[in-house]
Amino acid sequence: MSSPRKQLRLGAFIPATGHHVAAWRHPDAHADGGHSFKHYKRVAQAAEEAKFDAVFLADSAAVWGGASDLASLSRSAHAAAFEPITLLSALSSVTEHIGLIATVTTTYNEPYHLARKFASLDHLSGGRAGWNLVTSANQAEAQNFGLDAHVEHARRYERAEEFIDVVMGLWDSWEDDAFLRDKESGVFVDPDKLHPLNHKGKHFSVRGPLNVARSPQGYPVRVQAGSSEPGKELAARTAEVIFTAQQTLADARAFYADVKGRLAKYGRSPEHLKIMPGLFPVVGRTQAEAQAKFDALQDLVHPTVGLALLSGMIGGFDLSKYPVDGPIPELPASNGGKSRQALLLDIARRENLTIRQLYLRIAGARGHKQLVGTPETIADLMEEWLLNDAADGFNVMPPHLPGGLTDFISLVVPELRRRGLFRTEYEGRTLRENLGLPRPESRFARRAAGAA
């Protein structure tokens, strides 16, 4: 008897107007999407109708590039957008199955606030919440939280290690059956199933307990986007989904093997971590049609915006004083996103790109895998990466919204289904069930069972 075919996991990564830096200028884009609930509702419902695992929202607690960069700020659709947990809470009321993943930084938040918000979202959505842990690549965030400079990279990860332990401890404040709500006896909660955290560490002192009942999933699904060495180690210990940027099959396979190879020392199974690289697809019924769509977006990139995008993504270094048609200069190590800086510099060196060529190269995918082609060629790569242990799925990054997502849904999803690579119906009710992830048991329930 043959074993069932591996199935792709798909996320819909939905910034306001799309991923291309000039997406808002596209004739079919909703330029006001960042502040239109109706827009996000339509996009989320389209992804759910197509049976995507989740919608995914990025976030930053500051304007990218800083408010002082008025030249690029005036031309950017990323200057302002909804706070993601608020938006996902609203979307939970107009969807039923699709997961709801929000990015929230550990650098400029407190564990109790975050634990409470995500536990609440998990209840509101019936078990569909996911937290994408980041340590803040946007250095402008520091000035919004009483600091003159961004927290140093190693210290950000040190804080994140303790932060996530506190959050998971708070999510275990109540055992699943702690709330009796027995009207006859007058007993609302079993006090023996309440567990204050009483955490005291280097970065946090948190007594607990959380004032939200244990959530439907036990813990909301834990997602991570960091691919630096500290990021990979933190993911191996705590993450259940990794959103990563990989350019080649060889690099993706190496990353996949590296991170999954670290799980055993934490007592974890490789099946309990899903690796989902970003994929920026521009789809056409023919190659020429796809290329024309991409070229039309590229023609909308203003040089000021392209230069600001690249400067921010290589660590906040100002490239405006260098010749735009000259090579990328030698740069010091970034205190922002180290893995992304390294990836972009590798692309520039490998392809011998100028500053202008590099910002045009990343204007859409921002360092993620970019594919311009037919449904068949895009499905070919997705299948190749899935079957060669380079990915468990992909976080799809539509070039513009809503059209870029509906192109993928109408053209690529049917091809994936024809090959038996993607579901036609959801397997379960919660995000965990649909991703094939186990529901974590409360640590206190485990201890009680072990003692019995």
N, C-alpha and C positions, 0 to 999 in steps of 0.2 A: 504493500500500500504506500503510495507516494505521500510525502509530507506536504502539508498545506503551504502554498506560496507565501513568501514574505509580503507583508502589506506596508505601504507607505503611510507615515503620519504626516499630516499637512496642517501647518499654521498659516493664517492670513495676517500678515504684518501690515497694519493699516494706519499709517500716518495720515494726517488730515486730507491732503490732496494727492498723495502718492509719493513714491520714493525718489523719483528723479528730482534733482534740485530745481528744475524749471517746471515741475508738474503743474503748478497752479496756473501757468500761462497756457497750458494745452487748451484748445478750443472746447473740448468736451469735459474738462475738469470742473469740479465745483470749487471755485476759488475761495468761497467762504466756508468750506468744509470743516475747518478747525473749530468753528463755533456753531455748527449746525447739527443738532441731535438727529434730525430727520435724515441727514446724510449718513451718519454713522449707523443709524438703524437700518437703512437700506443695505449698506455694505455688509453689516453683521448678519442680516437675514439672508443675503445672497450666499455668504460663506456657509451658513448653516444649511441652507437648502442643498448645497453641493456636498455636505457631510464633512466639512473641514473639522479637524479636532478642536481648533481654538482660534480666536482672534487674539492678536498680540499688540499691545500698545507700548511704545517707547516713551520715555519721559526725561525731562531735565528740570531741575529746580532753578533755572536761570535761562535767560535769553542766550542762545548759542552765539559765541563771539563777543558777548558783552554789549551792553547798551551803548557804549562809546563808539562802536563801529557802525556809525549811522549809514555809511554808503552801502554796505552789504545788508544791514538790517532793513533798510527801506525797500529792498528787493526780495526779501525772504518770506516764504509762507510759513516758516517755522518760528516766527517771532512770538507767536502766542497760540495756545491750544488748551483744550480742557484738561483738568487734572484727571489722571486715568482711573483711579478707583471710583471717583464720583461718576464718571462716564460709564464705566462697566457696571456699576450698580443700577444705573438707568437702563442699560442694555439688557441686564438680567431679566427685566420685566417684559421684554418684547422678544426674547428668544427662549428656547426650551432645552436644547441639547449641547450647543457649542460651548467650549471652554472659554474662559475670560481671564486673560493673563495681562497683568500690569507690571510695569517696571517701577521699582521704588529703590532708592539708594540707601545703603547702610551708613553712608558717611555723614549725611545731613538729616538723619531721622533718629528717633528713639525706638527701641524694640517694642515697648508696650503699645505705643501708638500703632505701629505697623501690625503687630499681632492682632490687635483688636479690629482694625479695619479689614484685614483679609479674612479673619474668622467671620466677621459680619457679612462680607461679600459671599463667602461660601454658603452661609445660611440663606441669604437672599436669593441666590442662584440655584439652590438645591444641590450643591456640591460641584460647582463648575469653576471655582476660583484657582488661579495660579499666580505665584509671585516670582517675577524675574528679578533676582538679586543683582545689583550692580554696585560698584564702589565710586561712581561718578567720574566720567571722563571729561566732563565740562568744568574746566577750572574756574569759570565765572561764578559757579555756585558758592564758592567760599565767601565771597563778599556779601552774599545774602544771609549768611549765618554767622556774622560777627568775626570773620577771619580775614586777614589781609592776603593770605596765600592759600592755595589748595593744599590739603593734607597730603603728606608724602605717601607715595605709592605703597611701600611696604607697610606703613602704619594703617593705611586704609584697609588692607587685607587682614591685618592683625585685628582691627576693630570688627571687620566683617565676620571673622571666625567666631568671635565671642557673641556678636549680635545674633547670628542665626541660631546658636545654641540657646540663647535666652528666648528667642521667639518660639522655638520648638518646645521649650520647657513651659512657656506660657500656654501654648496650644494644648498641653496636657494638664492644665489646671483642674479640669473636671473630667472624670471618667464618663464614658458614653451614657451610662444609665444612672448618672448622679441625680438628675432632676426627676423626682417622683411625682410631684404635682398631685398628691393624693388629697382630694377635697375632704374625704370622710375623716381621715386621721389628722388632717391639718399639717401634714409634713410635706413641704415643698421640695426640699433637697436633702439628700443623704450626706451628712457632714463627713462621714468616713470616706467619701469619694471626692472630696475636695482636697487639692494639694497645692498650697502656696509654694512658689518657687524658691524664695529666699536666696537669690543669687547675689553673690558679691565677687566681682572680678576686677580686672585692671581698668576696663572702660565703663562698666555698668554695675549699678547696684539696684536690683529690682526684686521687690518682695513678692508681688503677685498676691492673690491669683488673678487671672484674667476675668473680667466681668462679662464674658460671653461664653455660652456653653460650647462644649467640644463640637467642632464643625462636622458636617456630613461626611467629608472625606477624611476625617481624623486630623490631617494637616492639609491645607491647600497645596497643590502641586508646586514643588520647588524647582525653579528654572534659574539657569545662570548663563551669562553671556561672555564672561571673561575667558580668554585663551592664553593668558600669560602663565608662567610657571606657578605662581601662587593661585591663580584662578583655576587652573586644572586640578590642583591638589584639593582646593576647597570644593570644587564640583564633584570630585571622586568621593569625597566624604559625605556631601550633603545634597547634591543636585539630583533631580530626577529627569530633567530635560536640559540639554545644552544647546544654546543658539550660538553658532560659531561661524566665522568667515573663513572659507577655504577656497582656494583657486583651482587646484588641480586634483585629479583622482589620487595621485600618489600622496600629496599633502593631506588630503582628507582621510585616506586610509591610515596614515601614520598617526594623525590626531586621534582617530577613532580607537586604534589599538592602544595608544598611549594612555588615554583617559580610562578606557574600560579595563585596561590592565592594572590600574591602580585600585580597583574596587575591592578586590579580594582582601586586602589588608584591613579594610573597614567592615568586613563581613557582609559584603553586598554582592548581588548577582548582576552580571552584565545586562540581563534583560530588564533590570529595574532602573536603567539609565538610557534615555532616548536622545540620540545625537541628531540634531536637525540644523544643518547648515542653511544659511540664507541663500535664496535663489531669486534673482531679478530677471523675470522672463518677459521678453517682448515677442508676442506671438502673432504670426500672420499665416494665412492659408497657404502662402508661398513664401520662399525665402526673400524674394524681392519685396513683397508686401511688408514683411516683418522689418526689413532693413529700412524701408521708407518710413515706417512708424518711428523707429529709433532715431533716424536722421532728423526727423521733424522735431523731436524733443531736444536733440543736441543743438539744433539751430537756435533754440530759445535760451540757452545758457548765457547769461551776461558775465563778462570777464570778472567783474568785481565779486559776483556771487561765487563763481568757480574758484577764484583765488582764496576767498574767505573760507569756503568749504575745505579746501585742501589744507590751508594753514591750521584750521581747527583740528582736523583729523590726524595731522602728524605731530600733535602735541601742543598746539597753540603758538607755534613759531611763525612770526610775520614773514611771509615770502614776498611781500610787495616791493621790497628794495632789491630783489634779484630780477634779472632779465626773464620775462615770462616765457621766452622761447629758448632759454638756456637750461642747463641741467639742474636737477635738484641738488642743492648744496649739501655738504656734510652737516649733519645735525647732531646736537647732543641728545642723550637719552631723554625720553619724555617722562614727565610726572603725571601725564594724563593716561590715555590708553596705550600701554606699551606694546601689546600684541598687534594692535591695529597700525601703529606707527611702523613696526617692523614689517608687517605685511605690505604696506603701501610702498615703503622704500625698496622692498624686494621686487615688487612689480616694476617700479621705475628703473631699477638697475638691470633687471632681466630683459626688459623690452626697450631699454635705452630711450626713455621718455623725457621730454622737456617738462617744465612746470605746467605749461598750458595743456600738453598732451595728457599729463597725469590727472589734472583736474577734470578734463573731459572724460578720461577713462573711468573715473569714480563718480561722475555726476549722477549716475543712476544707482549703481549697486553699492557705492561707498566701500569698496573692498570685498564685497561678497561676490559669489559666482554670478556672472552676467551671461545670459543666453539670448541671442536674437535669432529666431528661427521658426520653423513650422512645429505643429503639435508633435509630429513624429520625432524630430530631432531633440526637442526638449524632453519628451518622454524617454528617449534613448539614454540621455545623460542621467536622468533620475533613476531609471532602472539599473543602469551600470553602477552607480554609486550605492544603491540599495543592495544589490546582489554581490558586490565586492567589498562589503563591510567598510564602506566609507560614510554611510549615513543610514539612519533609521527612518528618515523622512526629511522634509524641507520646510523652512519658514518662508513662504512665498511673499515676495516683495513687489507688489504691483507698481508699474512705472507711474501711472496716474490713476486716480479714482474718480468715478467707479469703473471706467472702461477697462483699465488694465487688469482688474480682477475678473470682470465678466468675460473678457477675452480668454483668460486662463480657464475659467470654469466651463465655458462653452466649447473650447477647442482642445485643451490639454486633458481635462478630467475625463472626458469620454474615452480618449486614447489610453489613459492609464487603466481605466476599467476594462477596456477591451483586452488588455494584457493581464488582467487579474491582479493588478497591483494596488487597487484602492477600493475601499468599501462602497457599497450601495446603500447601506443603512448603518446607523449607529449601533454599536455593540451593547452599550449600557446607558445609564442615566448620568453618571458623573464623568468628569474629565479623567479621573484615574481609570475608570472602567474602560473608557474609549481608548486611552493610551496603553492599556495593558499593564498598569502599575498597581501594586498591592496597596490596600488601605492600611496605614500604620496603626498598630494597636497602641493604646496608651501605655507608657512605660510603667505606670503604677499598676495597671491591670495585669501586665506581664509579671511584675514582681509578686503580686498577690497570688497569681496562679502558680508561680514557682515555689512560693512558700507553702502552698497547700499540699 
